[in-house]
């Protein structure tokens, strides 16, 4: 594989399931014994994208959008119904040993560590599974332990660790073989802000040191804003947006937020929708086209001590994308 080739190529990827339709009543139950009705669920329905080596890409969507299904197909855990997938030149569903040595899948709600043993023992198990040379293993293990700041925790049984501490150990274990592609599915789910920040910093540093390609799903937009310049948004198994994170805001955000601090209290409802009050600071939401005019009015008519104009929070923008009709396609969505 050339360094100029994409690290990940996905073309018209689909994954359909046939699930039984459960009907109420005795007659319907008896009928299902003879002829069971099924319906088709399209978890992923024609997704296409490419990711370059070294990119960190946010893979966003609401629950049920098809994110985890896509990552599992990229990791080789699921076979596509149709379409083409290549990662580092490999076809993932073949589960070739060389491919498995070059990728990792981390799921925030799954546990791969041995519950009653110290994390160090689980790290040794990973060394044996991936046949990592001892010197290389110790170097990577010690480096990651230092980066995560868990030197005083790795000798404790995993069951005695907090959720955030366990997640740190999970990520260390998943990266000991130095994979070139990381599929991270909600790696900070359920963690406090401090733990989330530490794990984000670790992922960014791993990417910087190794040049690894990263696909990240997260419901915490702070993760995406901190790590990803590019995002892919999917809904109902379809790609709604693929481009820069900043472009997502520009394309879909129909309003701006104005933060204004007044010398004296005043009624700000005539100027825009009041979104919040924090002491003397009031946050207004106004249509994007009206932001300049409203700002000029505020400065001319009121005793303003401080004023800022901000883009709306990214998670609000994503909600707007989700609310759009996925069936109409990106071209028909507002610009």
Secondary structure, DSSP 8 states (H G I E B T S, - for coil): --TTS-SEEEEEEEEEEEEE----SHHHHHHHHHS--EEEEEEEEEEEEEE-TT-EEEEE--TTSSHHHHHHHHHTSS--SEEEEEETTB-GGG--HHHHHHEEEEETT---S-TTSBHHHHHHHHHHHHT--HHHHHHHHHHHHHHHT-TTTTTSBGGGS-HHHHHHHHHHHHHTT--SEEEEESTTTT--HHHHHHHHHHHHHHHHHH--EEEEE-S-HHHHHHH-SEEEEEETTEEEEEEEHHHHHHHH--EEEEEEEESS----TTTSEEEEEETTEEEEEEEGGGHHHHHHHHHHHS-EEEEEEEE--HHHHHHHHHHS-GGG-GGGS--
